[in-house]
Amino acid sequence: MSKTLEQVGAESRCYNFSAGPAALPLEVLEQAASELSNWRGNGAGVMELSHRSKAFVSIADQAISDLRELLNIPDDYAVLFLQGGASGQFGCIPMNLLGNASRLDYVHTGQWSKKAIAEARKHAEVNVVATAEASGFNHIPDPAEWTCSTDAAYLHYTPNETIGGVEFGFVPEVSEAPLVADMSSTLLSRPVDVSRFGVIYAGAQKNIGPSGLTIVIVKRALLGNAHKLLPDAFNFELQDKAGSMLNTPPTFAWYMSGLVFQWLKQQGGLDVVATNNKRKADKLYGAIDASDYYQNPVREDCRSWMNIPFICGDSTRDEAFLQGATDAGLHTLKGHRSVGGMRASIYNAMPEAGVDALVAYMQEFERTGA
Ligand SMILES: Cc1ncc(COP(=O)(O)O)c(C=O)c1O
C-alpha cells in the first residue's frame, strides 16, 4: 500500500484528490527523484537520454512488457506510447479507423463522450446510439435500448465519465462493430478483457503516470485504413512499426509510467488493486449515503470507483468546506468548474488512509460546520 500521511509527514505531503494530473505513488516519486540526475550509473538522467539510446530503449521495453503483463494484452494488439492526450485521440481514432465506412456509433454518457462525438463529427456521420442527457447523465443507458448501426466502423464509449462520476460496470455486447473505449480515468483500476476491444486509449495523467503520454492499445487487424491527411505521428500503423518512436516520444512520462507499472505489480496486480479500489469507493459512498448533508447524484449501479462527485446540503458553505479540507491536508476537492460541488478522485495512488481522512473530515464538518 502507499505510505500514509503520517508516514511521510503531513506538513510536506497532502492527500491529493485531483482528477488529473493526479497523485502518483510516493514510492514512484521517490525512486524517480533518486534517479533524476543519474539513472542507474548512466551518468545522465532519463530526461537527458536519447530515445534511441540503449538505456532508454531498455526502459521503454520494460514498461511495455509490464503493461502487457498487467492487462494480459494479447499479442495481436499493438501498445503505443503517443502524445496529444485523449482529446487528440478523439480526432485520431476516426482518422485511423474510418476507412471506407461513413458512419460511427457513439454512446453519450457525459461531458467527455460529448467532446469525443463533436470531434468525430468532423470526419463522419455520427449515430448517437444512446444518451443519458435527459436525466442529467446520472446513469448508463440500458444497452438493450441502444440503436446501433449495422454499418458503423466502430462503437465508441467512455467507460468512466471523469466529471459526472458515472461508470460502466460491464463491457457492452450490442454490436458487431469493434469497440473503442476512452479509458482515461479507469485504465489499470481493475482488470479488463482487452480482447473484447478494437481500441483502448487513455491520457496517462490519472491512473498511469504524468501528463504528456497517451496510451493506445489497438488490435492490429484494424490497422492499415488511415486517412491520407492523418499526420504520421498519429498513425497507429506507422507508430506500431516504429515502436512508438517514429518521432521523439514523451520519454520521461514513459519512464515514470513504467515505474507505476512496477509499483502495480508489487501491489499484487490488478485483481488486488481492484479490490482495494472497490473498498475505498464503498467507504466514501457509504459515508455519503449515511449522511443527511452530503449527496451523490449517480444511480447506485453506475457509480464510479475513481471519481466521486458530491454536493453539500448548504452550498453557501462549500468554500468553508474546501478551505477546511485544505487546512486538514485534503487537497483539490472542488468539483469540475462545469458542475460545481465537490469531487474526490481516488485513483490507485490514493491510499485508503486518505479516504479515511476525508470521511472523518466530512463527518466532522457535518457535525460542527454545517
Ligand atoms: C474520460 C476522459 N477523456 C478525455 C479526457 C481528456 O484528456 P486529455 O486532457 O489528455 O486530452 C479526460 C480528461 O480529464 C477524461 O477524463
PDBQT file of the ligand as one rigid body, heavy atoms in Angstrom, charges set to zero:
ROOT
HETATM    1  C1  LIG A 401     -12.564  10.408 -19.754  1.00  0.00    +0.000 C 
HETATM    2  C2  LIG A 401     -11.669  11.495 -20.273  1.00  0.00    +0.000 A 
HETATM    3  N1  LIG A 401     -11.466  11.598 -21.592  1.00  0.00    +0.000 NA
HETATM    4  C3  LIG A 401     -10.673  12.546 -22.112  1.00  0.00    +0.000 A 
HETATM    5  C4  LIG A 401     -10.030  13.456 -21.299  1.00  0.00    +0.000 A 
HETATM    6  C5  LIG A 401      -9.148  14.500 -21.929  1.00  0.00    +0.000 C 
HETATM    7  O1  LIG A 401      -7.853  14.120 -21.715  1.00  0.00    +0.000 OA
HETATM    8  P1  LIG A 401      -6.598  14.988 -22.217  1.00  0.00    +0.000 P 
HETATM    9  O2  LIG A 401      -6.554  16.188 -21.340  1.00  0.00    +0.000 OA
HETATM   10  O3  LIG A 401      -5.450  14.048 -22.029  1.00  0.00    +0.000 OA
HETATM   11  O4  LIG A 401      -6.834  15.346 -23.635  1.00  0.00    +0.000 OA
HETATM   12  C6  LIG A 401     -10.187  13.385 -19.923  1.00  0.00    +0.000 A 
HETATM   13  C7  LIG A 401      -9.504  14.348 -19.041  1.00  0.00    +0.000 C 
HETATM   14  O5  LIG A 401      -9.815  14.541 -17.903  1.00  0.00    +0.000 OA
HETATM   15  C8  LIG A 401     -11.030  12.377 -19.400  1.00  0.00    +0.000 A 
HETATM   16  O6  LIG A 401     -11.222  12.273 -18.086  1.00  0.00    +0.000 OA
ENDROOT
TORSDOF 0
